[in-house]
Amino acid sequence: WVDYTASPVFNDNGQLEAIVGITRDVTAEKRVEIELQKASAMLQAAMDQSTAGIAIADAPGGQLLYVNDAGLGIAGGQRKDLVDGVGLDMYVQSWNVLDLDGSLLPTEELPLVRALKYGETCDRQLIIRRPNQESRIAWAKAAPIFDEHGRIMAGIVVFPDITELKQTEAELLKAKEHAEAANKAKSEFLANMSHEIRTPLNGLMGILQLLNMTPTNSEQREFIDFALQSSRRLLRLLTDILDLSRVEAGKLDIDMETFDFRDTMDGVVQLFTPEAEEKGLELRLHITPDIPSSLLGDSARVQQVLSNLVG
């Protein structure tokens, strides 16, 4: 590409004597211009096809220069009402912008206004009420555009419609609250039931132990021992259920006390020896010498874990 400029040369009598032509190579400048045009066209297409609302306003008056179709769709209005002649002081009224609590949003708190007046990059969730009174929730994110001297020349705001997203978020929160309430009710039910069952079971075990102290024959003692073993298993199950509800409620306390590890292990063995004998199994206990006899911890929890493993 070349730029050609021609100039006439006249003599003293005003007669044309010659024409001077100047040719300048503008290929590089032309290529830059074409690239800028391409970039501008692509940017325009991207804004036009965006599903998020996009608006551009000049500074300092805030006259809206561009709003894409998505933005007009979110507001539910016409370009003549939302764009033409709409300046900074008219944004709230023309677009019917509200805060999330339903109150009218002050002009100074609009992200685009803050970008135009103060050069701020900011965002805010807000409500845009359509002429048919339907409300849409938008997440407005605005930024200033500066010239080569650092002065604010325009502002741009992108405001996607997040109404469905907010509704889903509210439904998930509600479902979470319902699940937590149901879980709490379940834990309370398990705790109450375990206590309610434990009381008559302890009474039953007491009667069986008293019965075992009376004169009985071998067959009767065998029946009594079997009933006591079954009662102890049921009692262990109730303890596990109660502990589960405590864990879920975050109320399971671990005691830190000195206890005899060998006594704890012997208790587990004594608990399972009758059951092992019933099944024809030999239950042995071996504790390595390097384990101290006196330990610090919760002996009941240690015994509970061991009982679960052995069982």
SULKA-V840723 format. One record per residue. N is the residue number from 0. D_CENTER is the distance of its C-alpha to the mean C-alpha in Angstrom with 1 decimal. Layout:
[[N,D_CENTER] [N,D_CENTER]]
This chain:
[[0,56.9] [1,59.5] [2,60.2] [3,63.9] [4,65.6] [5,69.4] [6,71.7] [7,75.4] [8,78.2] [9,81.2] [10,84.7] [11,86.6] [12,88.0] [13,84.5] [14,84.9] [15,82.1] [16,82.8] [17,79.6] [18,75.9] [19,73.5] [20,70.4] [21,67.3] [22,64.8] [23,61.4] [24,58.9] [25,55.5] [26,53.8] [27,51.1] [28,50.4] [29,50.4] [30,47.9] [31,45.5] [32,46.0] [33,45.3] [34,42.1] [35,40.9] [36,41.8] [37,39.9] [38,36.8] [39,37.1] [40,37.5] [41,34.5] [42,32.3] [43,33.8] [44,33.1] [45,29.5] [46,29.0] [47,31.1] [48,29.1] [49,25.6] [50,23.4] [51,22.0] [52,24.4] [53,26.4] [54,29.0] [55,31.5] [56,33.7] [57,36.6] [58,37.3] [59,38.5] [60,39.0] [61,35.7] [62,37.6] [63,35.2] [64,36.5] [65,34.1] [66,31.5] [67,30.5] [68,30.7] [69,26.9] [70,27.0] [71,30.0] [72,28.3] [73,25.3] [74,27.9] [75,30.2] [76,33.3] [77,36.1] [78,36.6] [79,39.7] [80,37.8] [81,34.6] [82,36.0] [83,39.8] [84,40.9] [85,37.5] [86,37.2] [87,34.9] [88,36.1] [89,35.7] [90,32.0] [91,30.8] [92,33.7] [93,34.0] [94,30.3] [95,29.8] [96,26.7] [97,25.1] [98,22.5] [99,19.5] [100,21.7] [101,24.4] [102,26.7] [103,28.5] [104,26.8] [105,29.3] [106,30.5] [107,30.0] [108,26.2] [109,25.8] [110,24.3] [111,27.2] [112,29.7] [113,28.4] [114,28.6] [115,32.1] [116,33.5] [117,31.9] [118,30.7] [119,27.1] [120,24.1] [121,21.4] [122,18.8] [123,18.0] [124,16.7] [125,19.8] [126,21.7] [127,24.6] [128,27.0] [129,29.2] [130,33.0] [131,32.5] [132,30.2] [133,27.1] [134,24.1] [135,21.6] [136,18.5] [137,18.6] [138,16.8] [139,19.9] [140,20.2] [141,23.8] [142,26.0] [143,29.7] [144,32.3] [145,35.2] [146,38.7] [147,40.7] [148,41.7] [149,38.1] [150,38.6] [151,36.0] [152,37.3] [153,34.4] [154,30.8] [155,28.2] [156,25.1] [157,22.6] [158,20.8] [159,18.9] [160,18.7] [161,15.1] [162,16.6] [163,15.6] [164,12.0] [165,12.0] [166,14.1] [167,11.8] [168,8.9] [169,11.8] [170,13.1] [171,10.2] [172,10.2] [173,13.9] [174,14.0] [175,12.1] [176,14.7] [177,17.5] [178,16.7] [179,16.8] [180,19.9] [181,21.5] [182,20.9] [183,22.4] [184,25.3] [185,25.8] [186,26.1] [187,28.4] [188,30.4] [189,30.9] [190,31.9] [191,34.4] [192,35.8] [193,36.3] [194,38.2] [195,40.2] [196,41.2] [197,41.9] [198,44.6] [199,47.0] [200,46.4] [201,47.5] [202,50.5] [203,51.3] [204,51.1] [205,53.5] [206,55.9] [207,55.9] [208,56.5] [209,59.4] [210,60.7] [211,60.7] [212,63.0] [213,65.6] [214,68.3] [215,66.9] [216,68.0] [217,66.0] [218,64.5] [219,63.2] [220,61.8] [221,60.0] [222,58.4] [223,57.5] [224,55.9] [225,53.9] [226,52.7] [227,51.7] [228,49.8] [229,47.9] [230,47.1] [231,45.8] [232,43.5] [233,42.2] [234,41.8] [235,39.7] [236,37.5] [237,37.0] [238,36.2] [239,33.5] [240,32.0] [241,32.0] [242,30.5] [243,27.6] [244,26.9] [245,27.1] [246,24.7] [247,22.0] [248,22.8] [249,22.7] [250,26.3] [251,28.2] [252,30.4] [253,32.2] [254,35.7] [255,37.3] [256,41.0] [257,44.0] [258,44.9] [259,47.4] [260,45.7] [261,48.8] [262,49.1] [263,45.4] [264,46.2] [265,49.5] [266,47.7] [267,45.5] [268,48.7] [269,50.6] [270,47.9] [271,47.9] [272,51.5] [273,52.8] [274,50.2] [275,50.9] [276,54.6] [277,54.1] [278,52.6] [279,55.3] [280,52.9] [281,53.8] [282,51.2] [283,51.8] [284,50.3] [285,50.6] [286,49.1] [287,49.6] [288,51.7] [289,49.3] [290,46.9] [291,48.0] [292,49.1] [293,47.3] [294,43.5] [295,40.8] [296,38.0] [297,37.3] [298,40.2] [299,39.0] [300,35.7] [301,37.6] [302,40.0] [303,37.2] [304,35.7] [305,39.2] [306,40.1] [307,37.1] [308,38.1] [309,41.8] [310,41.3]]
